[in-house]
C-alpha cells in the first residue's frame, strides 16, 4: 500500500518478473499519485483502491496519474492505456 504521506510523488515500480498489485491508500480529497510500471518483461501492475477495486492495469512502460475527488480515485492522465 502506498503511504498517505507520499501524496504528490511519482512512484516507480518494477514488478520483478511477477504481476503485482499497487494499493492506493484511504484518501483525502486532492490526494494525487503518479504510478509507473518500469518492469523489463511482460509484467502487470494492477492499481487498486483501498477497497480492492481495480482503478487501472499498467503494462510495462505505462503510467497513470490519479487524484482522489472525495468519492473515488479518478484518472488525470496516462500513457499507452486503452
PLY file of the C-alpha trace (Angstrom):
ply
format ascii 1.0
element vertex 82
property float x
property float y
property float z
element edge 81
property int vertex1
property int vertex2
end_header
0.00 0.00 0.00
1.22 3.48 -0.83
1.55 5.59 2.33
-0.78 8.63 2.51
2.16 10.96 3.25
3.60 10.06 -0.17
0.90 12.04 -1.99
2.13 14.05 -4.94
5.10 11.81 -5.61
5.95 9.68 -8.59
6.10 6.01 -7.64
8.24 3.75 -9.86
7.61 0.01 -9.69
9.50 -2.90 -11.20
7.25 -5.95 -10.71
10.40 -8.13 -10.82
9.12 -10.92 -13.09
5.69 -11.20 -11.42
2.35 -9.47 -11.71
1.80 -7.19 -8.71
-0.89 -5.07 -7.07
-0.35 -1.47 -6.00
-2.93 -0.39 -3.43
-3.82 3.27 -3.11
-4.43 4.45 0.46
-7.71 5.51 2.01
-7.65 9.01 0.66
-8.34 12.61 1.43
-9.73 14.90 -1.27
-7.00 16.14 -3.58
-4.50 13.36 -2.82
-2.54 12.50 -6.00
-0.11 9.84 -7.21
1.76 9.10 -10.43
2.48 5.38 -10.78
4.85 3.97 -13.41
5.45 0.33 -14.35
9.10 0.18 -15.42
9.45 -3.59 -15.49
11.53 -5.18 -18.23
9.32 -8.18 -19.05
5.62 -8.77 -19.57
4.72 -7.79 -16.01
1.43 -6.25 -14.96
0.79 -3.75 -12.19
-2.83 -3.62 -11.08
-3.60 -0.33 -9.33
-6.35 -0.79 -6.74
-8.15 1.43 -4.27
-8.27 0.70 -0.53
-11.42 -1.43 -1.06
-9.50 -3.62 -3.58
-11.42 -2.33 -6.62
-9.26 -2.07 -9.75
-8.53 1.52 -10.80
-6.30 0.64 -13.77
-3.99 -2.07 -15.13
-0.50 -0.97 -16.22
1.70 -2.89 -18.65
5.46 -2.31 -18.95
6.29 1.34 -19.61
2.79 2.62 -18.85
1.98 5.20 -16.21
-1.11 6.73 -14.66
-1.77 9.91 -12.67
-4.69 9.65 -10.25
-6.40 12.10 -7.90
-8.95 11.42 -5.18
-12.05 13.57 -5.76
-13.68 12.93 -2.38
-15.57 9.87 -3.63
-13.20 7.80 -5.77
-9.80 7.78 -7.45
-10.01 9.47 -10.88
-7.53 9.24 -13.76
-5.96 12.61 -14.64
-3.55 11.34 -17.25
-1.87 8.22 -18.54
0.32 6.76 -21.23
-0.47 3.90 -23.52
-3.70 2.89 -21.78
-6.77 1.72 -23.66
0 1
1 2
2 3
3 4
4 5
5 6
6 7
7 8
8 9
9 10
10 11
11 12
12 13
13 14
14 15
15 16
16 17
17 18
18 19
19 20
20 21
21 22
22 23
23 24
24 25
25 26
26 27
27 28
28 29
29 30
30 31
31 32
32 33
33 34
34 35
35 36
36 37
37 38
38 39
39 40
40 41
41 42
42 43
43 44
44 45
45 46
46 47
47 48
48 49
49 50
50 51
51 52
52 53
53 54
54 55
55 56
56 57
57 58
58 59
59 60
60 61
61 62
62 63
63 64
64 65
65 66
66 67
67 68
68 69
69 70
70 71
71 72
72 73
73 74
74 75
75 76
76 77
77 78
78 79
79 80
80 81
